[in-house]
Amino acid sequence: MIETRGVSKRYGDVLVVDDVSLSIPRGGFTSIIGPNGAGKSTLLSMISRLTPMSAGSVQVDGMDVTRTPGNVLARRLSILRQDNQTSLRLTVRDLVAFGRFPHSGGRLTAEDLRHVDEAMDYLRLGDYRDRPIDELSGGQRQRAYVAMVMCQDTEYVLLDEPLNNIDMRFAVDMMQLLRRAADEKGKTVVVVLHDINFASCYSDHIIAMRQGRPAYQGSPQEIIRDEVLRDLYEMDIQVHEVNGQRVCTYYR
Amino acid sequence: MSHSLSSSPGAPDRGVLWLFLLLALVVVLGLCSLNVGASRMNLLNVLTADPDDRISKILFVSRLPRTIALILAGAALAVAGAILQMMARNRLVDTSTTGPMAAAALGMLVLAIVLPQGLPLWGRFLVVSAFAAGGILLFLGVLQRMPLRSALIVPLVGLVMAGVVHAASGLIAHHFDLSQSLRAWNSGDFSAILRGRYELLWVAAGLTVAAMVLADRFTVIGMGRDFATNIGVNYGLLMAAGVALVAMIVGSVVVTAGVIPFIGLVAPNLVRLIAGDNLRRAVPLMALLGAALLLAADLLGRLLIHPYEVPSSNLLSIIGCVIFLAVLLQGRAKWS
């Protein structure tokens, strides 16, 4: 279980995340949605100890993220942020293999190699394994980073906008893969999403944030509703039920 | 069963091939270095000669120490450049182009002014390394505060930092009438290396080995703070280790031979073209290429106006510039 208590982040006079106390249960697929500037990414990066908190505390399975040794936490929780720019010439395989670092410290065992191959197959990167990541398309590179995080094989997998830069087919692939990781491997997947339809169709639990606070929380049935979304995004959004999926239209 | 992180089909074979090629190059250049000098000497004669005669004295007191010094310094400087590039997250920087070397020379100058009676070798090494560390921290600190970090701005900032330190040293040296000494430290060479005057470089050799052990971690550092933190690498601790490592390599080289430019820029960038950026795979190649470059520059310096010498740093500035421009132009599509 991930628990935040009174977590805030302040940049100068701007309160980006405002006294957030919430808990994300173990297992399942949780999406964090909300308008730009709602503090979704900042909250995710504070939960994963990448950004220091201005106030409050975060516990992952009872471990305080700011006090737990980095490599212990790295075997329990992985995080992928949005911008993964690098000028380093590493092969896809080298990158994915870094996911095993918390487990083996760079000396790969047969078990590690199995994880590396499995993660690359999972994300259909087999053909690119020896290609340098700086020569890949944006979508291929994004998949390589997700493969690395999968390879890290942690109980909690946190991703900030994993659908950035990838086309519809790979976006669906990616969501199905994350859903499977939750269903088949019992992972706890927490994803910041901009596309509310993906959140609607794949989540068990949705946290809707606005102005640095969780405004609504609940199942997709409870959150993906006209009145909730209109209030959250301050625009006209219609929810339709199509083939058992709740889909939003808001394009005109 | 254990495999190296870098083992990927195809790549290691080529890496191993290059390793042997560069090793052979270092051996050949090393043998030439033993043979060339003001006094005539042939290695074969040494083997048959009596250990006390003049020829074997030249070999063991002068030529062998000089050759070993060149190999150790060249390898260490290449590795220091690679680590600095990872820490700055930019491949176009080196200890000689961003301030650390200039700061080390300033350290030599300050020592000469404050303690004209001299310090023991270890004391000089520590003080000069501390100055080098200051140079690295200044550069990285300025980078951290820069909002815009385009690939070409970073080396320019480095050049400015190096220029500022260099100019300050020049002013101070002029005031204390030490311009001549400063110029000597700034154009490093190995002509004064004798047995008993190069052993500090074994420290640099130890640091080179340490860098090989930590190679994976320095690659991770090059991927940035968030990447490192996610996989449990202590970013702050590793940055501190990197600063210490690079500073002590620079310190030992500058105390022993003076400022040696460009090796840390050229060797890593050439190796990158053949082996990529995974330091576990690249660092041994960088070290060998650094050694070969310095050996070649020193040899050329000894041959050009034989029996006199051109400082290897002068030649390296020229060779380094040419190679570096070639690398830069070859990769220009990537940086644009």
HADDOCK unambig.tbl for C-alpha pairs under 7 A between the chains (distance, minus, plus):
assign (segid A and resid 50 and name CA) (segid B and resid 226 and name CA) 5.99 0.50 0.50
assign (segid A and resid 50 and name CA) (segid B and resid 229 and name CA) 6.89 0.50 0.50
assign (segid A and resid 70 and name CA) (segid B and resid 229 and name CA) 6.81 0.50 0.50
assign (segid A and resid 70 and name CA) (segid B and resid 232 and name CA) 4.35 0.50 0.50
assign (segid A and resid 70 and name CA) (segid B and resid 233 and name CA) 6.65 0.50 0.50
assign (segid A and resid 70 and name CA) (segid B and resid 234 and name CA) 6.74 0.50 0.50
assign (segid A and resid 71 and name CA) (segid B and resid 231 and name CA) 6.69 0.50 0.50
assign (segid A and resid 71 and name CA) (segid B and resid 232 and name CA) 3.81 0.50 0.50
assign (segid A and resid 71 and name CA) (segid B and resid 233 and name CA) 6.64 0.50 0.50
assign (segid A and resid 74 and name CA) (segid B and resid 230 and name CA) 5.99 0.50 0.50
assign (segid A and resid 74 and name CA) (segid B and resid 231 and name CA) 5.26 0.50 0.50
assign (segid A and resid 74 and name CA) (segid B and resid 232 and name CA) 5.05 0.50 0.50
assign (segid A and resid 78 and name CA) (segid B and resid 230 and name CA) 5.97 0.50 0.50
assign (segid A and resid 79 and name CA) (segid B and resid 230 and name CA) 6.08 0.50 0.50
assign (segid A and resid 86 and name CA) (segid B and resid 223 and name CA) 6.34 0.50 0.50
assign (segid A and resid 88 and name CA) (segid B and resid 277 and name CA) 5.72 0.50 0.50
assign (segid A and resid 89 and name CA) (segid B and resid 276 and name CA) 5.05 0.50 0.50
assign (segid A and resid 89 and name CA) (segid B and resid 277 and name CA) 4.86 0.50 0.50
assign (segid A and resid 90 and name CA) (segid B and resid 276 and name CA) 6.19 0.50 0.50
assign (segid A and resid 90 and name CA) (segid B and resid 277 and name CA) 5.73 0.50 0.50
assign (segid A and resid 90 and name CA) (segid B and resid 278 and name CA) 5.97 0.50 0.50
assign (segid A and resid 94 and name CA) (segid B and resid 5 and name CA) 6.91 0.50 0.50
assign (segid A and resid 94 and name CA) (segid B and resid 6 and name CA) 6.28 0.50 0.50
assign (segid A and resid 97 and name CA) (segid B and resid 5 and name CA) 6.78 0.50 0.50
assign (segid A and resid 99 and name CA) (segid B and resid 231 and name CA) 6.67 0.50 0.50
assign (segid A and resid 101 and name CA) (segid B and resid 231 and name CA) 6.21 0.50 0.50
assign (segid A and resid 102 and name CA) (segid B and resid 231 and name CA) 5.57 0.50 0.50
assign (segid A and resid 102 and name CA) (segid B and resid 232 and name CA) 5.90 0.50 0.50
assign (segid A and resid 106 and name CA) (segid B and resid 5 and name CA) 5.63 0.50 0.50
assign (segid A and resid 106 and name CA) (segid B and resid 216 and name CA) 6.56 0.50 0.50
assign (segid A and resid 107 and name CA) (segid B and resid 2 and name CA) 6.28 0.50 0.50
assign (segid A and resid 107 and name CA) (segid B and resid 3 and name CA) 6.04 0.50 0.50
assign (segid A and resid 107 and name CA) (segid B and resid 4 and name CA) 5.46 0.50 0.50
assign (segid A and resid 107 and name CA) (segid B and resid 5 and name CA) 5.96 0.50 0.50
assign (segid A and resid 108 and name CA) (segid B and resid 2 and name CA) 5.71 0.50 0.50
assign (segid A and resid 108 and name CA) (segid B and resid 3 and name CA) 5.12 0.50 0.50
assign (segid A and resid 108 and name CA) (segid B and resid 4 and name CA) 6.03 0.50 0.50
assign (segid A and resid 108 and name CA) (segid B and resid 5 and name CA) 5.81 0.50 0.50
assign (segid A and resid 109 and name CA) (segid B and resid 1 and name CA) 5.76 0.50 0.50
assign (segid A and resid 109 and name CA) (segid B and resid 2 and name CA) 4.84 0.50 0.50
assign (segid A and resid 109 and name CA) (segid B and resid 3 and name CA) 6.24 0.50 0.50
assign (segid A and resid 110 and name CA) (segid B and resid 1 and name CA) 6.19 0.50 0.50
assign (segid A and resid 110 and name CA) (segid B and resid 2 and name CA) 6.92 0.50 0.50
